[in-house]
Amino acid sequence: MIPKSYDEKMARIRAGAYRSGDFILVDAKDADISGGILTTGFRRGADGSAAGSRTRREFLAEMETLVAERAVDVMLGSAANIERLVEGGIFAESTVTPAFRANETTDVWLNIRGGRYRETPAQPYRGADLLRARADLCLFSMTFNNDAASDVAMLEAYRAFRVEARAAGKRHFLEVFNPNVATGFGVAETGTFVNDCIVRALASLTRAERPEFLKIVYNGRRALEELVAHDDTVVVGVMGGASGTHRDAMEMVARAEASGARLAIFGRKINLAEHQLSLTTWMRAVADRNVTPAEAVRGYHGDLQRLGLKPDRALDLDNTITDAALREDGNP
């Protein structure tokens, strides 16, 4: 078995020996748990133009390419899709670590046509069988809504999961979403609320129960730096959020790394890209501080031009920051 880059990098991070090149990239190809037919993203024509939705087989082929090219450190997918890839032997010849989504709270049921699940506080649900899943690393997700009943349900579900995960020999990382119903919080207040919920939740966990790392929304530089500084035994990663521009993605990587985060987890931003392999290459260059976010976007568009692919957005528009938290940060 080829050594996994995630394990090697995480060992150095935990030892306080983080260095350039150790920032971890995770591709969140678990979109199928968020809905149905439309979750696989666009099928691309020869010129890169969107041409309908991918089939499951085409979606798996994109995952296979990124794993084979070692484009990311961790490939996250549904238990069903990770099983297919593991059975195909793709991970045995790659440095990429497979991971599966162990639960799917109702606030991630985004793409069910006609669905109204996000109108009510998120509820816990877990479909994956931990004993049958074909990877030893998995994701558990929670959402806190400042509502005692729904927040207790989340914490109880997490407590039950940890018992089963230990029995099944699974490592996990913990995803904490922002509230999915109106709280009256602005970006900064949301960040402090989520930070406090995370610290409170982890306080009851012994070392053996704790997650490998956190996956959180980027709620601005101050909130991220506060969480990173609070406990140096907790490894923090940020999630990519909405599709946005490619400048948003590159800025997210740069600002997260500069603020002490050691991972970035992107789903839609990679899955909807005109050329996923090129995009992840430029993300790595930004994380390693070899290029600025603006340079990375220009470089990515240069790759698209050389490949004969039509960009979804003009360069000037794509090199604009649109994410609310990034804009509130101001200039880096």
C-alpha positions as CSV (number, residue, x, y, z in Angstrom):
1,M,0.0,0.0,0.0
2,I,1.3,3.4,-1.0
3,P,1.8,5.8,2.0
4,K,-1.0,8.3,2.3
5,S,-0.2,12.0,2.1
6,Y,-2.9,12.8,4.7
7,D,-1.3,10.6,7.4
8,E,2.1,12.0,6.7
9,K,1.0,15.6,6.8
10,M,-1.2,15.2,9.8
11,A,1.6,13.6,11.8
12,R,3.7,16.7,11.2
13,I,0.9,19.1,11.9
14,R,0.1,17.4,15.2
15,A,3.8,17.4,16.1
16,G,4.0,21.1,15.6
17,A,6.2,20.6,12.5
18,Y,3.9,22.1,9.9
19,R,5.8,23.2,6.9
20,S,5.2,24.5,3.4
21,G,3.5,21.8,1.4
22,D,1.6,20.3,4.4
23,F,-1.7,22.1,3.8
24,I,-4.3,19.4,3.2
25,L,-6.8,19.5,0.4
26,V,-10.0,17.5,0.6
27,D,-12.4,17.0,-2.3
28,A,-15.9,16.6,-0.9
29,K,-17.5,14.5,-3.6
30,D,-20.4,13.5,-1.4
31,A,-23.0,15.6,-3.2
32,D,-25.3,12.7,-3.8
33,I,-26.3,12.7,-0.1
34,S,-27.6,16.2,-0.6
35,G,-30.3,15.2,-3.1
36,G,-30.8,13.3,-6.3
37,I,-30.3,13.4,-10.0
38,L,-28.9,16.9,-10.2
39,T,-26.2,16.6,-7.6
40,T,-23.4,15.2,-9.8
41,G,-22.7,18.5,-11.5
42,F,-22.4,19.4,-15.2
43,R,-21.4,17.1,-17.9
44,R,-18.9,19.1,-20.0
45,G,-18.8,19.2,-23.7
46,A,-15.5,19.1,-25.7
47,D,-15.2,22.9,-25.3
48,G,-16.0,22.8,-21.6
49,S,-19.5,24.1,-21.9
50,A,-22.1,22.6,-19.6
51,A,-24.2,20.0,-21.3
52,G,-26.7,18.5,-18.8
53,S,-26.0,16.6,-15.6
54,R,-23.5,13.8,-15.2
55,T,-24.6,10.3,-14.6
56,R,-23.3,8.4,-11.6
57,R,-20.8,6.6,-13.7
58,E,-19.5,9.9,-15.1
59,F,-19.3,11.4,-11.6
60,L,-17.3,8.4,-10.4
61,A,-15.0,8.8,-13.4
62,E,-14.2,12.4,-12.2
63,M,-13.4,11.0,-8.8
64,E,-11.2,8.3,-10.3
65,T,-9.2,10.9,-12.3
66,L,-8.5,13.1,-9.2
67,V,-7.4,10.1,-7.1
68,A,-5.2,8.7,-9.8
69,E,-3.5,12.1,-10.4
70,R,-3.1,12.5,-6.6
71,A,-4.8,15.9,-6.9
72,V,-6.0,16.0,-3.3
73,D,-5.1,14.4,0.0
74,V,-8.5,13.0,0.9
75,M,-11.4,12.0,-1.3
76,L,-14.7,12.2,0.5
77,G,-17.7,10.5,-0.9
78,S,-20.9,8.7,0.0
79,A,-20.5,5.2,1.4
80,A,-21.9,3.8,-1.9
81,N,-19.4,5.6,-4.1
82,I,-16.4,5.1,-2.0
83,E,-17.2,1.4,-2.0
84,R,-17.2,1.4,-5.8
85,L,-13.8,3.1,-5.9
86,V,-12.2,0.9,-3.3
87,E,-13.4,-2.2,-5.1
88,G,-11.9,-0.8,-8.3
89,G,-8.5,-0.7,-6.5
90,I,-8.0,3.0,-7.3
91,F,-6.8,4.0,-3.8
92,A,-4.2,1.2,-3.6
93,E,-2.1,2.9,-6.2
94,S,-2.6,6.5,-4.9
95,T,-1.5,8.6,-2.0
96,V,-5.1,9.8,-1.6
97,T,-7.1,8.6,1.5
98,P,-10.7,7.5,1.0
99,A,-13.3,8.8,3.4
100,F,-17.1,8.5,3.6
101,R,-19.9,10.6,4.9
102,A,-21.3,8.9,8.0
103,N,-24.4,11.0,8.4
104,E,-26.5,13.5,6.5
105,T,-28.3,16.1,8.6
106,T,-31.5,17.5,6.9
107,D,-30.0,20.9,6.3
108,V,-27.7,19.3,3.6
109,W,-30.8,17.9,1.7
110,L,-30.4,20.9,-0.7
111,N,-31.0,19.4,-4.1
112,I,-34.2,17.4,-3.7
113,R,-36.5,19.1,-6.3
114,G,-39.5,20.5,-4.4
115,G,-37.9,19.9,-1.1
116,R,-38.5,22.2,1.9
117,Y,-36.2,20.6,4.4
118,R,-34.1,23.7,5.1
119,E,-37.1,25.7,6.3
120,T,-36.9,24.0,9.7
121,P,-34.0,23.5,12.1
122,A,-31.7,20.7,11.0
123,Q,-32.5,17.2,12.2
124,P,-29.9,14.4,12.6
125,Y,-30.0,11.4,10.3
126,R,-27.5,8.6,9.7
127,G,-27.8,6.1,6.8
128,A,-24.3,4.7,6.5
129,D,-23.5,1.3,8.2
130,L,-20.1,1.9,9.8
131,L,-19.3,-1.8,9.8
132,R,-19.9,-2.1,6.1
133,A,-18.4,1.1,4.9
134,R,-15.1,0.6,2.9
135,A,-12.9,3.3,4.5
136,D,-11.6,3.9,8.0
137,L,-12.0,7.7,7.9
138,C,-15.4,9.3,7.9
139,L,-17.2,12.6,8.4
140,F,-19.8,13.3,11.0
141,S,-21.9,16.5,10.6
142,M,-23.7,18.7,13.2
143,T,-25.6,21.9,13.0
144,F,-26.4,24.2,15.9
145,N,-29.4,26.5,15.6
146,N,-29.5,28.1,19.1
147,D,-32.6,26.0,19.7
148,A,-32.3,23.7,22.8
149,A,-34.4,20.8,21.4
150,S,-32.7,20.5,18.0
151,D,-29.2,21.2,19.4
152,V,-29.6,18.4,22.0
153,A,-30.7,16.0,19.3
154,M,-27.5,16.8,17.3
155,L,-25.3,16.2,20.4
156,E,-27.1,13.0,21.3
157,A,-26.7,11.7,17.7
158,Y,-23.0,12.5,17.9
159,R,-22.6,10.7,21.2
160,A,-24.2,7.6,19.8
161,F,-22.1,7.8,16.6
162,R,-18.8,7.9,18.6
163,V,-19.6,4.7,20.4
164,E,-20.3,2.9,17.1
165,A,-17.3,4.5,15.4
166,R,-14.9,3.2,18.0
167,A,-16.5,-0.3,17.8
168,A,-16.1,-0.3,14.0
169,G,-12.5,1.0,14.1
170,K,-13.4,4.2,12.3
171,R,-11.6,7.6,12.6
172,H,-13.8,10.6,12.0
173,F,-13.6,14.3,11.4
174,L,-16.3,16.7,12.6
175,E,-18.2,19.1,10.3
176,V,-20.1,21.9,12.0
177,F,-22.4,24.0,9.8
178,N,-23.6,27.5,10.5
179,P,-27.3,27.7,11.7
180,N,-29.7,26.8,8.9
181,V,-32.6,29.0,10.2
182,A,-32.7,32.7,11.0
183,T,-30.9,33.6,14.2
184,G,-30.5,37.3,13.7
185,F,-26.7,36.9,13.8
186,G,-24.4,38.7,11.4
187,V,-21.2,37.1,10.0
188,A,-19.1,37.9,13.1
189,E,-21.8,36.8,15.6
190,T,-22.3,33.6,13.7
191,G,-18.6,32.9,13.9
192,T,-18.5,33.4,17.7
193,F,-21.7,31.4,18.2
194,V,-20.3,28.4,16.2
195,N,-16.9,28.6,17.9
196,D,-18.5,28.4,21.4
197,C,-20.7,25.5,20.3
198,I,-17.7,23.6,19.0
199,V,-15.6,24.2,22.2
200,R,-18.6,23.2,24.4
201,A,-19.2,20.0,22.4
202,L,-15.5,18.9,22.5
203,A,-15.1,19.6,26.2
204,S,-16.9,16.3,27.1
205,L,-14.7,14.2,24.8
206,T,-11.7,12.3,26.0
207,R,-8.6,12.1,23.7
208,A,-9.6,8.8,22.1
209,E,-13.1,10.2,21.2
210,R,-12.0,13.5,19.6
211,P,-12.2,14.1,15.8
212,E,-9.2,14.0,13.6
213,F,-9.9,17.6,12.6
214,L,-12.7,20.1,12.3
215,K,-14.5,21.2,9.1
216,I,-16.2,24.6,9.6
217,V,-17.6,27.4,7.6
218,Y,-15.2,30.3,7.0
219,N,-16.8,33.0,9.1
220,G,-14.1,35.5,8.7
221,R,-10.5,35.8,9.8
222,R,-11.1,36.8,13.4
223,A,-13.4,33.9,14.2
224,L,-11.0,31.4,12.6
225,E,-8.0,32.8,14.4
226,E,-9.9,32.7,17.7
227,L,-10.8,29.0,17.3
228,V,-7.3,28.0,16.1
229,A,-5.6,29.9,19.0
230,H,-7.9,28.5,21.7
231,D,-6.7,24.9,21.6
232,D,-3.5,23.9,19.7
233,T,-4.5,20.2,19.9
234,V,-7.5,20.8,17.6
235,V,-6.7,20.8,13.8
236,V,-9.0,23.2,12.0
237,G,-10.1,23.1,8.4
238,V,-12.5,25.3,6.4
239,M,-15.2,24.2,4.0
240,G,-15.6,25.9,0.6
241,G,-19.2,26.8,0.9
242,A,-21.3,28.0,-2.1
243,S,-20.1,27.7,-5.6
244,G,-19.0,31.4,-5.9
245,T,-16.1,32.5,-8.0
246,H,-12.7,30.9,-8.4
247,R,-11.2,34.0,-6.6
248,D,-13.4,33.1,-3.6
249,A,-12.0,29.6,-3.6
250,M,-8.4,30.8,-3.8
251,E,-8.9,33.5,-1.2
252,M,-10.5,30.9,1.1
253,V,-7.4,28.8,0.8
254,A,-4.9,31.6,1.3
255,R,-6.7,33.3,4.3
256,A,-7.4,30.0,6.0
257,E,-3.8,28.9,5.8
258,A,-2.6,32.3,7.0
259,S,-5.0,32.2,9.9
260,G,-3.8,28.8,11.1
261,A,-6.2,26.4,9.4
262,R,-4.4,23.4,8.1
263,L,-7.0,22.0,5.7
264,A,-9.5,23.2,3.1
265,I,-12.5,21.0,2.0
266,F,-14.1,21.9,-1.3
267,G,-17.2,20.3,-2.8
268,R,-19.1,22.4,-5.3
269,K,-16.2,24.7,-6.2
270,I,-14.2,21.6,-7.4
271,N,-17.2,19.6,-8.8
272,L,-18.5,22.5,-10.9
273,A,-15.1,23.6,-12.2
274,E,-14.5,23.6,-15.9
275,H,-11.3,21.5,-15.3
276,Q,-11.1,20.0,-11.8
277,L,-7.5,18.8,-12.0
278,S,-6.2,22.3,-13.0
279,L,-8.2,24.0,-10.3
280,T,-6.8,21.8,-7.5
281,T,-3.3,22.3,-8.9
282,W,-3.7,26.1,-8.5
283,M,-5.3,25.6,-5.0
284,R,-2.1,23.8,-3.9
285,A,0.0,26.6,-5.3
286,V,-1.9,29.1,-3.2
287,A,-1.8,27.0,-0.1
288,D,2.0,26.7,-0.5
289,R,2.2,30.5,-0.9
290,N,3.8,30.1,-4.3
291,V,1.2,32.4,-6.0
292,T,-1.4,34.9,-4.8
293,P,-5.1,34.1,-5.2
294,A,-5.4,36.6,-8.1
295,E,-2.4,35.1,-9.8
296,A,-3.9,31.6,-9.4
297,V,-7.2,32.7,-11.0
298,R,-5.3,34.1,-14.0
299,G,-3.2,31.0,-14.2
300,Y,-6.3,28.8,-14.1
301,H,-7.9,30.7,-16.9
302,G,-4.7,30.4,-18.9
303,D,-4.9,26.6,-18.5
304,L,-8.5,26.7,-19.7
305,Q,-7.4,28.6,-22.8
306,R,-4.6,26.2,-23.5
307,L,-7.0,23.3,-23.1
308,G,-9.5,24.8,-25.4
309,L,-12.1,25.1,-22.7
310,K,-14.7,27.9,-22.4
311,P,-14.8,29.4,-18.9
312,D,-18.1,29.7,-17.2
313,R,-17.2,33.3,-16.2
314,A,-15.1,35.9,-17.8
315,L,-11.7,36.4,-16.1
316,D,-12.5,39.8,-14.7
317,L,-15.7,38.5,-13.1
318,D,-14.1,35.3,-11.9
319,N,-11.3,37.2,-10.2
320,T,-13.8,39.1,-8.1
321,I,-14.4,38.3,-4.4
322,T,-18.1,37.6,-3.8
323,D,-18.2,35.6,-0.6
324,A,-19.8,37.6,2.3
325,A,-17.2,36.6,5.0
326,L,-14.3,37.3,2.7
327,R,-15.7,40.7,1.8
328,E,-16.3,41.5,5.4
329,D,-12.6,40.7,6.1
330,G,-11.6,43.5,3.8
331,N,-8.2,43.3,2.0
332,P,-5.9,40.5,3.3
